[in-house]
Amino acid sequence: MDRGGLSGLIVLFMIFDGAIKLPPLDVVTQTMVPLGWPADPNVARMLGVIGLVSTALYALPRTSVLGALLLTAYMGGAIATNARIGNPLFSHMLFGVYLGIILWGGLYLRDPRVRALIPFSR
């Protein structure tokens, strides 16, 4: 993938993830219940807004590092939620880790400041 491909993949995924949480869809609120969240459209909407704002910050070059940090925290919450209820390790719990690797990998490829901060080779 090119320099923007990994970041684009994350942005598209997170836009979808956030957008489906905005309208009061039963499929979203009912899926939250087994995860320990209330079946409240306002809670889903709040999570969607947090995800979308963080994604917008990640997509903009000037705020991409802040967005990456916020999305990493967001995914950490998803990991903790799945760990708390005992979901399977590789398919559920580590999904946020997989997204985080893609997210930071994309940022590493597109942002020379991040490459300078994390030099894998010299």
C-alpha positions as CSV (number, residue, x, y, z in Angstrom):
1,M,0.0,0.0,0.0
2,D,1.1,3.5,-0.6
3,R,1.8,6.1,2.1
4,G,-1.9,7.1,2.5
5,G,-3.4,3.6,2.0
6,L,-3.1,2.3,5.5
7,S,-4.4,5.6,7.0
8,G,-7.2,5.7,4.5
9,L,-8.2,2.2,5.5
10,I,-8.4,3.2,9.1
11,V,-10.3,6.4,8.3
12,L,-12.9,4.6,6.2
13,F,-13.4,1.9,8.9
14,M,-13.7,4.5,11.7
15,I,-16.1,6.7,9.7
16,F,-18.3,3.6,9.2
17,D,-18.0,2.6,12.8
18,G,-18.8,6.1,14.1
19,A,-21.6,6.8,11.5
20,I,-23.6,3.7,12.4
21,K,-23.6,4.8,16.0
22,L,-25.2,8.2,15.3
23,P,-28.8,7.2,14.4
24,P,-30.8,5.2,17.0
25,L,-30.3,1.8,15.3
26,D,-31.5,-1.2,17.3
27,V,-28.8,-3.4,15.8
28,V,-26.2,-1.0,17.3
29,T,-27.8,-0.6,20.8
30,Q,-28.6,-4.3,21.1
31,T,-25.1,-5.3,20.2
32,M,-23.8,-3.1,23.0
33,V,-25.7,-4.9,25.7
34,P,-23.6,-8.1,25.8
35,L,-20.5,-5.9,26.0
36,G,-21.8,-4.4,29.2
37,W,-23.0,-1.1,27.7
38,P,-26.6,0.1,28.2
39,A,-29.0,-0.2,25.2
40,D,-29.1,3.6,25.1
41,P,-29.0,5.4,21.7
42,N,-27.4,8.4,23.5
43,V,-24.4,6.3,24.7
44,A,-24.0,4.9,21.2
45,R,-24.2,8.4,19.7
46,M,-21.6,9.6,22.2
47,L,-19.2,6.8,21.3
48,G,-19.8,7.5,17.6
49,V,-19.0,11.2,18.0
50,I,-15.8,10.5,20.0
51,G,-14.7,8.1,17.3
52,L,-15.6,10.5,14.4
53,V,-13.9,13.5,16.0
54,S,-10.7,11.4,16.7
55,T,-10.8,10.1,13.2
56,A,-11.1,13.6,11.7
57,L,-8.1,14.7,13.8
58,Y,-6.1,11.7,12.6
59,A,-7.0,12.4,9.0
60,L,-5.8,16.0,9.1
61,P,-2.0,16.3,8.8
62,R,-1.6,19.0,11.4
63,T,-3.5,17.1,14.1
64,S,-2.7,13.5,12.9
65,V,-0.6,12.6,16.0
66,L,-3.2,13.8,18.4
67,G,-5.9,11.9,16.4
68,A,-3.7,8.8,16.5
69,L,-3.3,9.1,20.3
70,L,-7.1,9.5,20.8
71,L,-7.9,6.6,18.5
72,T,-5.4,4.5,20.3
73,A,-7.2,5.3,23.6
74,Y,-10.5,4.6,22.0
75,M,-9.3,1.2,20.8
76,G,-7.8,0.5,24.2
77,G,-11.3,0.9,25.6
78,A,-12.6,-1.6,23.1
79,I,-9.9,-4.0,24.1
80,A,-10.7,-3.6,27.8
81,T,-14.4,-4.1,27.2
82,N,-13.7,-7.3,25.3
83,A,-11.2,-8.5,27.9
84,R,-13.6,-7.8,30.7
85,I,-16.3,-10.0,29.3
86,G,-13.9,-12.8,28.2
87,N,-14.3,-12.6,24.5
88,P,-11.9,-14.6,22.3
89,L,-8.4,-13.3,22.3
90,F,-7.4,-13.2,18.6
91,S,-10.7,-12.4,17.0
92,H,-12.1,-9.9,19.5
93,M,-9.7,-8.7,22.2
94,L,-6.8,-8.1,19.8
95,F,-8.9,-6.5,17.1
96,G,-8.1,-3.1,18.6
97,V,-4.4,-4.0,18.6
98,Y,-4.6,-4.9,14.9
99,L,-6.3,-1.6,14.1
100,G,-3.7,0.3,16.2
101,I,-0.8,-1.3,14.3
102,I,-2.4,-0.3,11.0
103,L,-3.2,3.2,12.4
104,W,0.4,3.9,13.6
105,G,1.9,2.1,10.6
106,G,-0.1,4.4,8.3
107,L,0.9,7.5,10.2
108,Y,4.6,6.3,10.2
109,L,4.5,6.0,6.5
110,R,2.9,9.4,5.8
111,D,4.4,11.6,8.5
112,P,8.2,12.3,8.5
113,R,7.9,13.6,12.1
114,V,6.7,10.2,13.3
115,R,9.5,8.5,11.3
116,A,12.0,10.8,13.0
117,L,10.6,10.0,16.4
118,I,10.6,6.2,15.8
119,P,13.6,5.4,13.7
120,F,13.5,1.7,12.7
121,S,16.7,2.0,10.7
122,R,19.4,4.5,10.1
